[in-house]
Amino acid sequence: MTGFNNPTILLSLLIIPVLYAAYRIAMGRKREAAMRFSRVSLIKQAAKGQKNLRVHALFWIPLAAIALLLIGFADPHIPLKQTKEGVNVVLVIDDSGSMEATDYTPTRLEAAKSAAGILIDSLHDKDQVGVVLFENGATTAAYLSPYKDRVKDKLEAITPKEGRTALGDGLSLAVDMADSIPNKKKVIILLSDGVSNAGVISPAEAADFAKTSKIQVYTIGMGSEGKTVLGYDWFGNPQYAELDEATLQQIAQLTGGKYFKSVDDKTLDQIYENIGKDIKREKEETSIAKWLFLAALILLLIEMYLRYGTKRVIH
């Protein structure tokens, strides 16, 4: 839908009918003067001249140019098919102790970093990308930036932590980051391999925050088909990685995103690649003011040619 950055300037278009009325009055007076003081032959010539389209063009062409200039100053914008708006994409990666598990090659965290790099490479030039990590709490690994290579460098520098899983804190921080650059579509991609068991914000509260901010959240549950041993307790009993798929599914459903289940490195790579393709971009509102100014200039050049050119109109 067409919009204007300066719509109040359109009120200036009211001068167009005023100028037209003045033109009609002037032409009427000219005709009356010709009838009063000219011979019959001159009256016929004057009447004929008024019907001449080229003569009237000397009025209508600059009037149209004025209208185009005024509309151009109002700065109209239209959505163009070939131009797409950028998207704020925030990657939220679980960096808790369970991400050191070796059921992915070489570890879950390294596989997640590699897959996230594939997603970053699939983003468009106008997209902004940032990275949030969460374990006992949430931290920013890379702020939103259009410079994808710099974000990938910071992604590679991520090291595993020993903390628990503050999923709600991570998602909330990602919502804040996604909102930090306004007037863009916002998407969060959240990866976790465990149950939320730390932090001050619950996953449900964070999901409501994302929904209120109109942010889609794609969630990825990371875990192999069989049980993965993370370590042993003081009594020698094995501790297994647990994945809370229900919570991740609820977050995706509430925010209009999708849930994906990853079982190995290859499926994780495919998930990130498909998410990159699935991100919808809106048509960008593009200013057409310069085209209106160009059209006005062309009309004025035509008017000058009719008035002063080799086939000029005697007026």
N, C-alpha and C positions, 0 to 999 in steps of 0.2 A: 504494500500500500504506500502511495506517495505521501511524503511528509515534508514539512518546511522547518528549517532551523530558525527563521525569522518571519513567522507568519504575519505579524502586524504590518510589515511592509506592503503586504497585499492590499491594504486599505488605500494605498497610493493609486491603485488601478481605477479608483473612482474618478481620477482626472481624465480617463479615456472618454467616457460619455460627455463630460464637460467640453472637451476639445472638439468632439464630434458636433455637439450642439452649436458651438461657436463657429465651426466651419459651415454648417448649414445656414446660419444667420448671415455670415459673410457672403456666401454664394448668392443668397436671396437678395441682399442689398446690391450686389454687383449686377444682377439681372435687372433689378429695378432701375439702376442708373443707366444701363444700356438702353432700356426701353424709353427712358426720358430724353436722353441726349444724343442718341445715335440714329442713323438712318436705318431704314428697314433691312438693308443688306447686312449691316453690322449687327442688328438684333438677331438675325438668323444665324450669323456666324458665332455670336456669343452663346446662343442656345445650343448650337451644335457642339461648341467647345465644352460645354458643361457635361455633355453626354460622353465625351471622349474619355475612354478608360485610362489612357496614358496621362491625361491631365489630372484625373482623380487620383491616379497612383502617386502623384507627388504629395498628396495628403495622407493616403492610406499606408504607404510604405513606412514613412517615419513614425506614424502612429503605432504601427505594429512593432517597430523597433523599440519604441518607448515601452510598450507592454512587455516585450521580452526582457528588456533590461530590468524592469521592476520585479518581474517574476524571478529573474536570476538573482537579484539582491535578496530575495526572500529565501534563497538557498534551498531549492527543492531537492529531495532525495527519493530515489526509487530503488527497489530491490532488483539487482541484476543477476541473471542466471550464472554467468561465468565467474562472478566474484562471491566468495564465501567468507563469512565471519570466522575469526579464530575462536578457539575454545580453551578455557582454563582447565588443564588436566592435572590433577594431584594424585600421585602414587603414594599409597599408604602401605608400608611394608612392616610386617611383624619382625621384630629383631630380638625376640625373647630367646631364652636358652634353648628351647626346643628346635630352633632354626639351625642348630649345629648338627642335627641328625643327618646321617650319611645315606639315607634311603634314596636321595637324589644325588646326582653327580656334580661336583664332589660333595657338596652339602646342600641342604635346603636353601640356606641364605644365598649361596653363590648361584644356585639355579634361579632363584627369584631375581637376583640382580641381572643375570644374563637375559632372562625373559623380559624384564622391564626395559632393558636396552633395546630389544626388538620393537617394543611398543613406541618408545621415544623416536626411533628411526622412522616409524610409520606416520608420525604426526606431520601436519602441514606447517608451512613457514610461519603462518599467522598464529599458530597455536602457542600457548604458554604452558610450560610444564614445571612442576615442583615435586619434591619428595619429602614425606613425613615418615619418621620411624616411631615405633612404640614398643615398649617392654614394660618396666615398672611404671613409667610415665610416657610422655610423648615429646619428641624433639623434632626440629626442622633440620633435614639433611641438605636440602637445596630449595631456595625460595623460587617462586614462580619466575620463569625467565623464557624468552624466545630463543635463547642460545642453547640449543639442545646438547652440543658437545660438552659445554661446561657442566650441565646437569649430569651428563653421563659420567664425567670425571668424578663428581661428588658421589654419585651412585657407586662407582667402583671403590671408593675409599671407605665405604661402610664396613664395619667389622662387627662380629657377633658379640652380643651381651649375654649376661647370665641371669637377667631378670625374668619376671613373670609376664603376663599378657594383659596390658591395659588397653584393650581394643577401643573402648568408648572414648578414652582420652585421645587416642590417635585419630579417630574419625572426627572428633570435635575440632582438633587443631587443623585438620585438612579442610574442614568447612570454612574456618576463618581464613585460611590461605586462599582457597578458591574464590572467596568473596573480596579479596584484597585488591583485585583489578576488576572494576565494575564494567557493566554493559557488555558482558560476554557470556556465552553459554558456559556452564560449569559442570565438570564431570570428575568424580572421584573413583579411583580403582583401589579397592581395599583387599589386601592379601593377608590371610592368617592361617596358622596351622594348629591353633589350640583353642582352649576355652578361656574366655575373658575372666581373669581372676585377680586383677589389680586395677589401680586407678581410682579417680574420684567421680568420673562420669560413666554411667552405665551405657552399654550399647544401645538400649532402647531410647535413652535420652538423646544420645548423639544422632541416632537415626531421625528422631523428630526434629532436631536442629537442622539436619540436612534437608528434610522435607520442607520445613518452613522457609529455608533459603532457596528452594527450588533447584536443588542439586541432585542429579542422578548419581547413584552409587552402584558400581559394579563390584560384586564381591567374589573372591576366589578362595575356595577351601583347599588347603594344601595338605596332602597326606596320602601315603601309599595304601594299596589294597590291604595288605596284611598289617599286623601290629608292629609298631616301631619302638624299640627299646631306647629310651633316652638316658638311662642310668639306673643306679640301684640305691635303695635307701640304706639306713644304718644296719638293717637286719639282713641285707643281701637280696631283698625282694626287688624284682625289675619294675621300673617306672616307665609306663608307656605314654606315647603321645596321643592326646585325645583331640578330636576335631569337632567343634560345635557347629555343625552344618545348619541346624535349625535357626540359630541366631543370624548367621550370614544370609540365609534365605529371606528371613524377615526384613533385614535391612534393605536388601535389594528390592523386594516387593514393595515396601513402604515408600521408597524413593523413586520408583519407576525404572530401576536398573535391572540387572540380570545376575543370577548366581551361576558360577562355574565350579566344577570339581576337577582338581588336578591330581593325578595319581603318579606322574613321573615327569622327568625333564621335558620330554617331547610334548606331552599334553599341555604343560605349562607354557611352553613357547607358542603353541598353537592358540591357546586361550588369549594371550596378550596380543598376538597378531590379529586375531579376529575382533577383539575389542577395539583395536585401532581402526579397523575398517567399519565397525558398527557405530562409531561416534558420528552422530548426525550434525551437520553444520547448516546454519540458517543462511538464507540469501542476505548478502550484505547491502545495507542502505548506502547507495553511492550518490554523491552530489552530481547533478547535471547542470549546475549553474554555468560552467564554462561553455557548454554547448549552446545554451541560450544566449550568452554574450556573443559567441561566434555568429549565431544566426542573426542577431541584431546588427552586428558589423556588416555582414553580407547585405542585409536589406538597406543599410545606409549607403553602401557603395553603389547599389543598384539605383537608389534615389539620386545620388550624385551624377551617375551616368545619364539618367533620363533628363536631369536638369542642365548638365553642362557638356554632355557627350556629343558625338557627331550627329546623332539623331535626337537631339535634345527637344524637349517640349517647350514651345513658346508659351510663357505663363505670365 
